[in-house]
Amino acid sequence: MSTDIRLVVLDMAGTTVADDGLVEQAFKAAAGTLGVEAGSPEHQRMLEHVRLTMGESKISVFRHLFGDEDRAQRANLAFEAAYHDLVDAGHCAALPGAADAIAELRAQGRKVVLTTGFSRATQDRILAALGWQDIADLTLCPAEAGRGRPYPDLALTALLRTGTDSVRQTAVAGDTGYDMLTGTRAGAAVVAGVLTGAHREDRLRADGATHVLGSIAELPGLLAG
């Protein structure tokens, strides 16, 4: 089975890129812009939702939290500005072994696509900070696929854009339950959860992980086995 995998769809934050609380820091800034006081019961309720929905398109999260579109868009813009500031300040790093894993997967003859729940502007900011503009065959954000996670659109768009013949030739890897749902709903043969990000093994398994790995560094070996 593993030798038939022609396409590997990888998440970014928490899977190939260290998060280290950046999403929560940026959310705190965004919520403050909308008048939600840090440490308040409302803030804690919202933060819990952010944690539970790690991996989902950020604008979708803000639509759920703030209700109307105007407030959601304002929150999203504030989130992106805060996240960009953190990236520009040097708070962005690849997870250990991630770049080597991507290189090894491509050397095995597989296409690699990096996906995110962030906007294209934020995704590009991260790629530039890491010097990763050319590390993968393709990079995708939710706006380019139709819907973000947990829908299958990112993985299916990756398949279409890379000319992969079948969903059964696809592996999806990520650190959240939403990544696992994306993989299973897209029909991927391998749906691998990694333990370097937001969700633990029980959540990853519950949402459809076929494998749970310590980190993305283990994925090339799994697929070559």
C-alpha positions as CSV (number, residue, x, y, z in Angstrom):
1,M,0.0,0.0,0.0
2,S,2.6,2.6,1.1
3,T,4.6,2.3,-2.1
4,D,1.5,3.3,-4.1
5,I,1.3,6.7,-2.3
6,R,2.1,9.3,-5.0
7,L,0.8,12.4,-3.1
8,V,1.5,13.5,0.5
9,V,-0.6,16.4,1.9
10,L,1.0,17.9,4.9
11,D,-0.3,20.4,7.4
12,M,1.9,23.3,8.5
13,A,1.5,24.7,12.0
14,G,2.0,21.9,14.6
15,T,3.0,19.4,11.9
16,T,5.9,20.8,9.9
17,V,6.1,24.2,11.6
18,A,6.4,24.8,15.3
19,D,3.4,26.6,16.8
20,D,4.7,27.3,20.3
21,G,1.5,29.2,21.3
22,L,1.6,31.6,18.4
23,V,-2.1,31.0,17.4
24,E,-3.2,31.6,20.9
25,Q,-1.2,34.8,21.2
26,A,-2.5,36.1,18.0
27,F,-6.1,35.2,19.0
28,K,-5.7,37.1,22.3
29,A,-4.8,40.2,20.3
30,A,-7.7,39.7,17.9
31,A,-10.2,39.1,20.7
32,G,-9.0,42.3,22.4
33,T,-9.6,44.3,19.2
34,L,-13.2,43.1,19.4
35,G,-13.5,44.1,23.1
36,V,-13.1,40.7,24.7
37,E,-11.0,41.2,27.8
38,A,-8.1,38.7,28.3
39,G,-8.8,36.4,31.2
40,S,-12.5,37.0,31.2
41,P,-15.0,34.1,31.1
42,E,-15.9,35.0,27.6
43,H,-12.3,35.0,26.5
44,Q,-11.7,31.6,28.2
45,R,-14.8,30.2,26.4
46,M,-13.5,31.5,23.1
47,L,-10.0,30.2,23.6
48,E,-11.3,26.7,24.4
49,H,-13.1,26.8,21.1
50,V,-10.0,27.9,19.3
51,R,-8.1,25.0,20.9
52,L,-10.8,22.4,20.0
53,T,-10.9,23.6,16.3
54,M,-7.2,23.9,15.7
55,G,-6.6,23.2,12.0
56,E,-9.9,24.7,10.9
57,S,-9.9,27.8,8.6
58,K,-9.4,30.8,10.8
59,I,-12.1,32.9,9.3
60,S,-14.6,30.0,9.9
61,V,-13.5,30.0,13.6
62,F,-14.1,33.7,13.9
63,R,-17.5,33.5,12.2
64,H,-18.5,31.0,14.9
65,L,-17.1,33.0,17.7
66,F,-18.3,36.5,16.7
67,G,-21.5,35.8,14.8
68,D,-21.8,38.5,12.2
69,E,-19.5,38.7,9.1
70,D,-18.2,42.2,9.9
71,R,-17.0,41.3,13.4
72,A,-15.5,38.0,12.1
73,Q,-13.6,39.8,9.3
74,R,-12.3,42.4,11.8
75,A,-11.2,39.7,14.1
76,N,-9.5,37.8,11.3
77,L,-7.6,40.9,10.1
78,A,-6.4,41.6,13.7
79,F,-5.4,37.9,14.1
80,E,-3.4,38.0,10.9
81,A,-1.7,41.2,11.8
82,A,-0.7,39.9,15.2
83,Y,0.5,36.6,13.7
84,H,2.5,38.4,11.1
85,D,4.2,40.5,13.8
86,L,5.1,37.3,15.7
87,V,6.6,35.7,12.6
88,D,8.5,38.9,11.7
89,A,9.9,39.0,15.2
90,G,11.5,35.6,14.6
91,H,8.9,33.4,16.4
92,C,8.6,30.9,13.6
93,A,10.6,27.8,13.2
94,A,10.5,24.5,11.4
95,L,9.8,21.4,13.5
96,P,12.9,19.2,13.9
97,G,13.3,16.9,10.9
98,A,10.5,18.5,8.9
99,A,12.5,19.9,6.0
100,D,14.5,16.7,5.7
101,A,11.3,14.6,5.7
102,I,9.8,16.7,2.9
103,A,13.0,16.4,0.9
104,E,13.0,12.6,1.5
105,L,9.4,12.2,0.5
106,R,10.1,14.1,-2.8
107,A,13.2,12.0,-3.3
108,Q,11.0,8.9,-3.0
109,G,9.1,10.2,-6.1
110,R,6.1,11.5,-4.2
111,K,4.5,14.9,-4.7
112,V,4.3,17.0,-1.5
113,V,1.7,19.7,-0.9
114,L,1.7,22.0,2.2
115,T,-1.7,23.1,3.4
116,T,-2.9,25.4,6.1
117,G,-6.0,26.9,7.9
118,F,-4.4,30.4,7.5
119,S,-4.9,32.8,4.7
120,R,-2.6,32.9,1.7
121,A,-0.9,36.1,3.1
122,T,-0.1,34.3,6.4
123,Q,1.0,31.1,4.7
124,D,3.3,33.1,2.5
125,R,4.7,34.9,5.5
126,I,5.6,31.6,7.2
127,L,7.1,30.1,4.0
128,A,9.3,33.2,3.5
129,A,10.4,33.2,7.2
130,L,11.5,29.6,6.8
131,G,12.9,30.0,3.3
132,W,10.4,27.3,2.2
133,Q,9.1,29.0,-0.9
134,D,10.3,26.1,-3.0
135,I,10.3,23.2,-0.5
136,A,7.1,21.6,-1.8
137,D,5.5,20.9,-5.1
138,L,2.5,23.1,-4.1
139,T,1.1,25.1,-1.2
140,L,-2.6,25.6,-0.6
141,C,-4.8,27.7,1.7
142,P,-8.6,27.3,2.2
143,A,-9.6,30.1,-0.1
144,E,-7.8,28.3,-3.0
145,A,-9.6,25.0,-2.3
146,G,-13.2,26.0,-1.6
147,R,-13.5,25.1,2.1
148,G,-10.9,24.5,4.8
149,R,-10.7,21.6,7.2
150,P,-12.5,19.4,8.3
151,Y,-13.8,19.3,4.7
152,P,-11.9,17.2,2.1
153,D,-11.4,20.2,-0.2
154,L,-7.7,20.9,0.5
155,A,-6.7,17.2,0.0
156,L,-8.8,16.9,-3.1
157,T,-7.6,20.1,-4.6
158,A,-4.0,18.9,-4.0
159,L,-4.9,15.7,-5.9
160,L,-6.4,17.6,-8.8
161,R,-3.6,20.2,-9.0
162,T,-0.8,17.6,-8.9
163,G,-2.5,15.2,-11.4
164,T,-2.6,12.3,-8.9
165,D,-4.7,9.5,-10.3
166,S,-6.6,8.3,-7.2
167,V,-7.5,9.3,-3.7
168,R,-6.1,5.9,-2.7
169,Q,-2.6,7.2,-3.8
170,T,-2.9,10.0,-1.2
171,A,-1.5,10.3,2.3
172,V,-2.6,13.1,4.6
173,A,-0.7,14.1,7.7
174,G,-1.4,16.6,10.5
175,D,-1.5,17.3,14.2
176,T,-5.3,17.9,14.6
177,G,-8.5,15.9,14.5
178,Y,-9.6,18.2,11.7
179,D,-6.6,17.1,9.6
180,M,-7.7,13.5,10.2
181,L,-11.3,14.2,9.1
182,T,-10.0,15.9,6.0
183,G,-8.0,12.9,5.2
184,T,-10.7,10.3,5.8
185,R,-13.3,12.4,4.0
186,A,-11.0,12.7,1.0
187,G,-10.5,8.9,0.9
188,A,-6.8,9.0,1.6
189,A,-5.2,5.6,2.0
190,V,-2.9,6.9,4.8
191,V,-4.2,9.4,7.4
192,A,-1.3,10.0,9.8
193,G,-1.6,12.0,13.0
194,V,1.6,13.5,14.6
195,L,2.0,14.3,18.3
196,T,3.9,17.6,17.8
197,G,0.9,19.9,17.8
198,A,-2.6,20.6,19.1
199,H,-4.3,17.2,19.7
200,R,-3.3,14.0,21.4
201,E,-3.6,10.4,20.2
202,D,-7.1,9.8,21.4
203,R,-8.5,12.7,19.4
204,L,-6.5,11.8,16.3
205,R,-7.7,8.2,16.5
206,A,-11.3,9.2,17.1
207,D,-11.2,11.4,14.0
208,G,-9.8,8.6,11.7
209,A,-6.1,8.4,12.0
210,T,-4.7,5.2,10.4
211,H,-1.3,5.8,12.0
212,V,-0.1,8.0,14.9
213,L,3.6,9.2,14.7
214,G,5.8,10.9,17.1
215,S,6.6,13.5,14.5
216,I,6.6,14.1,10.7
217,A,10.2,12.8,10.6
218,E,8.8,9.3,10.8
219,L,6.5,9.6,7.8
220,P,9.0,8.9,5.0
221,G,10.0,5.6,6.7
222,L,6.3,4.6,7.2
223,L,5.6,5.2,3.5
224,A,8.7,3.4,2.4
225,G,8.1,0.4,4.6
